[in-house]
Amino acid sequence: MTPKHPSESLTILTDLVLPSETNPLNNLFGGELLARMDRAASIAARRHSRRIVVTASVNHVAFNRAIPLGSVVTVEAKVSRSFKSSMEIFIDIWVEDRESGNKTKANEAIYTFVAVDDTGRPVEVPQIIPETPLEIARFEAALRRKQLSLVIAGKMKPEDATELKALFI
Ligand SMILES: CC(C)(COP(=O)(O)OP(=O)(O)OC[C@H]1O[C@@H](n2cnc3c(N)ncnc32)[C@H](O)[C@@H]1OP(=O)(O)O)[C@@H](O)C(=O)NCCC(=O)NCCS
């Protein structure tokens, strides 16, 4: 399978925050943002693998900044690393200033998707070759994040998470 670059999976979703999508403080409801991120990440995983993909895990979500009603929100998703059948997707959330048009980073998240066949069985995906310094940094840390996610899910013994353990020694 020919390896791919993260840029080939880049997915950008831009949309408004409408009144039905806000909490009592008139900020974007967290679940709505999770759904937008899941959609963008799913398209990125599909672009990388060209297969059916399913969300295996939401590894990290940081709601650092509230996003007010009426904001223009951009969700940017890219595959940061692929393993055998799984792909880590890094998601950056940007909010656009109405007057200047400048974009400020509001949140970020990391999802894991798995490529599957028609019966739902995991299938292999292309490897990935990172290019930019940010892509390389995210690629290098992805194995530790995968191990952490598997340990938390009870699918890996902590003693087998070699690269993750090395962080603390
Ligand atoms: C995700 C799913 C396909 C994994 O199937 P499985 O039988 O556990 O298969 P495996 O154990 O071979 O795991 C497949 C890959 O997923 C990875 N994976 C599984 N759970 C994971 C987790 N919690 N975090 C990170 N990676 C995970 C495995 O490490 C493996 O990766 P690799 O092939 O790249 O090494 C299966 O659990 C599933 O279909 N879940 C439901 C998905 C779904 O419906 N999502 C929508 C949410 S409602």
The ligand as a Gaussian input file, in Angstrom:
#p B3LYP/6-31G(d) Opt

LIG

0 1
 C      -13.313000      -0.263000      16.772000
 C      -13.489000      -1.754000      16.508000
 C      -13.591000      -1.996000      14.997000
 C      -12.250000      -2.475000      17.045000
 O      -12.461000      -3.833000      16.866000
 P      -11.630000      -4.945000      17.700000
 O      -12.317000      -6.223000      17.539000
 O      -11.336000      -4.412000      19.061000
 O      -10.353000      -5.065000      16.816000
 P       -8.852000      -5.004000      17.243000
 O       -8.622000      -5.408000      18.658000
 O       -8.123000      -5.766000      16.168000
 O       -8.525000      -3.482000      17.119000
 C       -8.451000      -2.866000      15.840000
 C       -7.567000      -1.649000      15.976000
 O       -8.221000      -0.699000      16.811000
 C       -7.333000      -0.289000      17.845000
 N       -8.146000       0.070000      19.008000
 C       -9.177000      -0.644000      19.525000
 N       -9.650000       0.010000      20.602000
 C       -8.907000       1.123000      20.757000
 C       -8.894000       2.192000      21.703000
 N       -9.755000       2.238000      22.708000
 N       -7.967000       3.177000      21.554000
 C       -7.084000       3.140000      20.546000
 N       -7.044000       2.174000      19.604000
 C       -7.943000       1.160000      19.730000
 C       -6.454000      -1.514000      18.067000
 O       -5.246000      -1.155000      18.734000
 C       -6.210000      -1.946000      16.643000
 O       -5.279000      -1.057000      16.055000
 P       -4.205000      -1.543000      14.942000
 O       -4.883000      -2.535000      14.037000
 O       -3.868000      -0.290000      14.202000
 O       -3.041000      -2.098000      15.685000
 C      -14.747000      -2.358000      17.208000
 O      -14.572000      -2.265000      18.617000
 C      -16.014000      -1.617000      16.820000
 O      -16.559000      -1.854000      15.749000
 N      -16.505000      -0.737000      17.711000
 C      -17.716000       0.044000      17.444000
 C      -17.378000       1.264000      16.593000
 C      -18.547000       2.192000      16.481000
 O      -19.661000       1.744000      16.253000
 N      -18.256000       3.481000      16.610000
 C      -19.277000       4.490000      16.591000
 C      -19.573000       4.903000      17.987000
 S      -21.228000       4.634000      18.384000

